[in-house]
């Protein structure tokens, strides 16, 4: 690939021997041995908090090991920064995107490595380089579009292209497909296979076990900071990976769906809803019913949720329990609607504040007298909800210190603080490990069993099928199919989402 040295970069053999790492005296990695072979795709799997990210950050130069050693092609290395790792051919695509929103796609891809003439950036050369790289990878992106205007899936593509443009021999990918559609995921998988075939190494950190088994040559399982085993992916199954990650079998992935009450009482009625990205949507949700919204990334699923929640201007009718729903977020909350948003870090949590404050934020009146919050009441209220969602530990810590799964549970704890008639959960298990995922599914089913209507939005077809009593498929901001009973199959969901039959397990 041009200017990326994809075919010419020297191969790297990465070895970790007896690596350990602690934070604040608490060990997060202990005696880790790992070998990353050139030309392979190697997966790290484990629950949130197992040490996957810490281990990958040691390889990437973000952290230094407290014990043991890191070797690159047999030579001990101790990186002082990611730049030093990059100089040796190690690049990272982080789960949290690190792009400059105001710059164009091409400028982000070649940031710091732009072609220059007499100190000026050569715009024509920059564009030509980008188009050649994009053509090689098959990513269809306009080089002149400002990155901040792109949807998340396309921003992820920009991150991938930037790593390729830097000529990395080892690329660390942390949940790279979490925000991608099925088509985009397959495209990325093709790029990964192409990289491995050309002698590059990909270290994949992923919660999607089916992806790991399909894509990877080797899998390393971590649990509680310790290496459980490294084995060929061909020798593993989802069940064996789960047992290794948890130290026990998980049982059924999805809890049993509660029966929907016999009466036809609608908790939500939406008629002719029009909003940004929403084009005349009508739907109902019955008391105690779990309805799934499925569709491609960008189809309008989240837009429907935000319109119902009053987060954007809307027209049409939205009724909750027979009464008009407020057209603002405070109004929707007062009507009994609660939204757990797609991005917990950007739209849900206040990362610099304690866990307990994030929990009680939805109902400060419960813990305050006038404008003064009672620490004792706040502590009791938060602890009660955190116990219900199984988040242990000191709730005075900043919520940013929690794993992704526990952060998501904090949002559910916040929802439980309020009286609810309708709960909207947008991508409730994105970036969540398999153990926490089951706990979140249990919380969703528990809400329905209490008579609360639930709207679940997910890109994971299996998740929608496993949770929902009924599925609505969204395309182009409209509901294009309603599936119930025996019609609720993966094939029918995906066919409706694309309008053409395809074979893919994620949309």
N, C-alpha and C positions, 0 to 999 in steps of 0.2 A: 504494500500500500504506500502511496506517495508520502514522503516526508515523515512517515511514522515508523519506518524501519521494521515493519511487521515481519518481513521476510529476512531482514539482515541483522536484527538485534541478536547478540550472543545469548545462548540458552543459559538459564540460571538454575542451579540446584540449591534449594533452600533447606537448611537443616536447623532444627532446634533441639538442644540437648539439655535436659534437666532444668528447663526454664521455669522460674517462679516469679510471682508478682503479688505484692500486697499494697493495699491502700489504707492508710490510717491504722496500720498494724493488723488489718484483717486480710488474710490471704485470699486472693481471687484465682490464682493459678499455682499449682504445685507440681514440680517435677515432670514437666511436659516434654516428651520426645516426639518430634514430628519431622517428616521428610516429604518435601514437595518436589516431585519428579518433573523435569522439563517435558513439555508436550502433553501434559495431563490436565484434567479438570478434577480438582480435589475439593470436597465439601467438608465444612465444619458444621455439625449439627449439635443441638442441645437446647435445653430450656433457656428462657431469658435468665441471665445471671449465671449461666454455666461457665462463662469465661471466653466465649467465642470472639466477641468484639475486642476484649483485652488482648487476646492472643494475636488477632489479626493486626491490631494497632502496634504491637511490638515489632512484627514483621515490617510494617509500613513506616516505622520510625516515629510514630506519635508517642510511644512509651518506650522506656528502656527496662529490660528485665532486671529484677533484683538479684537473681541467681541464675546459673546456667549460662549458655551461650547461644548466639545466633551465628550461623555460618552461611556464607554465600560462595558457592563453588569451592567449598573447603576452607575458605579464609574467614576467620572470626571477624565479625562486624559489630559495631555498637553505634547505631545511628543516633545523631543528636537532633534530627528533625526529619520530617517527611521529604524535604528537598534532598537530603543526603541519600535517602532510600531511592528517590526518583532518579538521581544521578546514576545509580547502579541498575536502574531498570525496573523498579518496583513502584507501581501506581495503584491508587485506591479509588474506587467509586463508592462513596459513602451512601448510607441509607438516607441521610439528610443532605439534600442537594446543595452544592457549593458553587453556584453560578452567580454571575453579575447580571441582575435583571435588566439593567439599562443598556447593556451591550447586545449586539446582534449574535445570532447563532455562530457565524464564522469567527467573530471576535472572541467568543467564549471558548470555542474549540482550540484556537491557537493563542490563547491568552498567555503573554510572556514569551511567545515564540513566533511572533508575527514577522513576516518577510518585510524587511526595511530597506530603504534607499536614502542615503544622506540623512538618516535619523527619522525619516517619515515612513509610516506604515504604507506598504504597497498594496492598496486596496484591490487592484486587479489580480495581483499574484495571490493575495489572501483568498479571494473568492475562487480562483482557479484551483488552488490547493484543496479547499474545502469540497468543491464539487467532485473532484477526483476521489477524495476519501469517501464521500457519501456514496458515490457510485460503486466503489469497491465493496462497501458494507451493505448496500441496499437500503440505507436509511433515507427516506424521502423527506428532507427538511430544506426549507428556504434559507439560504445563508444570510439573507438580509433582514429577516424577521427579528424583532427585539425579543429576547428570551423571556422577559417578564410577561409577555402576552401569550406564551405557549401554555397548553395544558400540561399537567404533571408528566404524563407519559412521554410527551415530546421533549420535555426538559431532561428526563432520564436519558433519552437518546443522545442529547448534547453531552451529558457527562460521559457516556460510553465513547463517543467519538473523540472527546478530549483525551481520554486515556490512550486510545489508539494512536492519536496524533503525536503523543509524546514518546512513542517508540518503546513502551514498556514491555519487558520480557515476562514479568509476573504482574498480573492484574488481579487485585483483590476486589471482589464484588460483594457488597453487603446488601442483601435483600434487593437485588437489582430489578426483579420483576414484580415487586409488590404493587406498583402503580400502573402496570402495563396490561393492555388487553390481551386476549388470546393470540391475536394475529401478531401484535408487537412482541409478545413473549416468544413465539416461534421464531420471529426474526432475530431476536437477541440470541436464542439458542443456536441458531445457525452461525452467528458471529463467533460465539464461544467455541463451537466445534471447529470453525475455520482457524481460530487462533491456536487451539491445541494441535491441529494438524500441521501448522507451520512451525511447531516447536515451542510455542509459548505455553506458559502455565497460568491457569485460572484457579484462584482460591475462592470458592463460592460459600458465602454464609447465607443460609436460607432456612426458613421455617416450612417451606413447601417440600414435603418429603417425596412426593411423586416427582417433582422437578429434580430433586437430588438423584433419585434412582434412575431417571431417564437420561440425565445429562452427564453425570459424573463417572469418572473411572474409579475413584477411591473416596471413602467416607471415613472421617474421624469423628467419634462421638465423645463429647465432653459432658461431665456431670459434676456440679459443685466444684468446678475448678480443677478437676482431675481428668486425665485421659482414660476413658473406658476401653476403647479399642480403635484401631485403624484397620479397615478391611476393604477388599474390592467391593464396589457397589453391586456387582452382579451377585454377591453372596448375601446381600441384605434384602429385607422386605420392609414395608412400612411398619409392620408389627414389630419386627426385630429392632428397628431403629427406635421406635417409641419405648420399647422395654429397656433398651440401653440408656436412653435419655432420662427416663423416669426412675429406673431401678425397679419397675413393676410394670405389669400390663395395664393398659388404659381402660380396657373394657370397650363398650360401644362408644364410638366417637360422638354420637348425638344422643341426647336424652329422648325419652319417649314423648311424643307430642301430646299435650293435654287435649281432651275433647273440647270442641267448640260448643258452647251452650246451645240448646235446642232452639231457643227463641231467636228472633231475627233482629235483635236490638243493635243498631249501628252506632258505634262509638265515634266513627269518622265518616262524614259524607263530603265528598269534593265533587263539584260540578263545574265544568267549563273553565278550569283553572288556566290562567294565562299569566306568565311571568317570564323574565329572561331565561331562555332555554327551555321554556315549557309552553306547549302549543295546544291548549284546549284539553286538559286532562280531567277525566272524571273517574272516581273510584270510591269504594266504600270499604271499611274495615269493621267487622262485627266485634262485639264485646268478647274478649278472650280469644280472639283469632290472631294468628301470626301470618301476615301477608308479606311475601318476598317481592322486592323490585329487582329484576335482573335486566341486563343489557350491557352493551359495550361501554368502555370508558368514553365519556363525552356524549352518551346517548340522552342525558337529561335526568338521570336518576337522582343525583344529589340536588339538582335544581328543583325538582318536585318537592323534595324534603324541605329545602330552605324556604320555598314559597309557602308551604303549609305552616311552617314555623314562624312566618312573618319576618324573615330575615331580609327579604327583598320585596319591592312593590309588586302587587298582584291584582288581578281582577278575577271575577268568578265567585263562586260560593264555597266557603269552607265552614262546615258545622261540626262541632264536637259535642257529643251527647245531646243533640237536638238544638244546640244554641250556636249562634254565630261565633266563630273563633276570631280572636283578636288579630288585627292586621300588623301588629308589631311583635317583637320578641316578648316584651313584658305582657302584652295582651294574650299571646299564645300560652305563655306560662300560666297566666291566671285562668285560662280556659282549660288547663289540664294537659297541655302538650309539652313534652320534653324531648329535646334532640341531643343525641350523642353524635357529634360531628365526625366526618371522615378523618380529619387531621387533628389528632388529640393535642399535638404540640402547637399548631398554629391557630386552631379554632376552639380548643377545649380547655386546656390547662394553663394556669399561670405558673410557669416553670420556676420562677424565682421565689415562690411563696411556699410555705409549709404544706404538707399533705392535708392536715386538718382544715386549713383555710380553703383549700381547693374543694374539699368535701362540702363544707357548710356554705359555700358561696351562693348556692342556688336558693337558700332559705335563711338569710341572715336574720330575719325577724324572729326566728326560733331561738337564736343565741344572743340576741341583742336587746338592750333596754334603751330605747331612743336611738341615739347615734353611737352608743358604747357597747362594744362586744364583750360579753362576759367570758373570760378565758376558761373558766370551769365549765360553763354550759357548752361552749364550743368544743372543749375536749370530750365531754360526755357524748354529745351528739355525733361528733366525728367517729369516735371509737365504736359506737353502736353500729353505725353504717359500715365501717371498715371491717368489723367482725362478720357482718352479714356477707360481705363480698370476699372474705378470706384474705385481707391484706394485713399482715402482722408487722411488728416492729414499731419504732419510735415515730409517731405521726408529727413530730416537730421537725423532722427532716424536710428539706425541700423536695417537692414532688419530682424534680428532675433527677434525683438520685435513684428512683425506682426503675425497675425493668419495664419494658414496653407493656407486658401483660398486666403488671400491677398498676401502671398508669391508667390503662384502660379500665381496670376494676375501680379505680378512684372515680372515674367519670360515671360509672354505674352507681357508685355510692352517692355521688352528688344527685343523681336522678332519684334515688330512693328517699332523699331528703324532702322531696315535694310530693304533694298529692297528685297522682297522675291518672289520666284516663286513656292517654295515647303515648306510647314510647316509640320514638323513631331512632333506630340504631343504624348509622351509616358506616359500612365497612367495620363492623364491631371487632373483628379479630385480625385486622391487618397488622403485620409485624408482631404477632403474638405467638408464643410458643405453644406446643400442642397441649401441655398440661393446663395452662391458663385458658386456652381456647375452650376446653370442656367446661371449665368453671363459668366462663362467660355464657356458653350455651345454656347451662343450668339456670343462670340468672334470667335469661330471656324467656325460657319456658316457665319459670316461676312467675314472671310477670303476667303471662297469658293465663296461667292457672288461677290467678287472683282476679281475673275478669278484665284486665287491662288489654286494650288493643295494641298490637305491636306491628310496626312496619320495619322490616329488615332489608337493608340495601347491601348487596355484596357482588363483587366480581367473581367470586368462587361459586360456580354452579352447584357443586356438591353441597356447599354450605346452605344455599337457598333451598335446595331439595330436602336437606336433612332437617331444616327448622320449620319451613312454612307449611301452613294448611292450604295455601293458595298462592300462585305465582302470577305476577303481572310483568310482562316483558316490555321494556321501553326502547324505542328507537326514534331518533329525531325529535325528542321532546314530547312524544306521544306514546300512549299505551297501545301496542299493536297486537297483543295476545294476552288472553287470560287462561291459565292452565290450572286444572283441578284433577284430583283423583288419579286415574291411570294415565292421564295426559301429562302429568308432571314427570317428564323424563329429561335427561340431559340433552338428548338429540332434539327434542321439541323446543327446549329453551334456546339452544344455540341457533337452531334453524330460524326461529322467530327473530332473534337478535340480529342475525346477519341477512335475513330474507333469502339466503341461499344455504343449503345444507353444507356443513363442514364438519370436520372431526377435530375437536379441541375440548379440553377439560376445564378451561378457564376463560371467562369473558371479561 
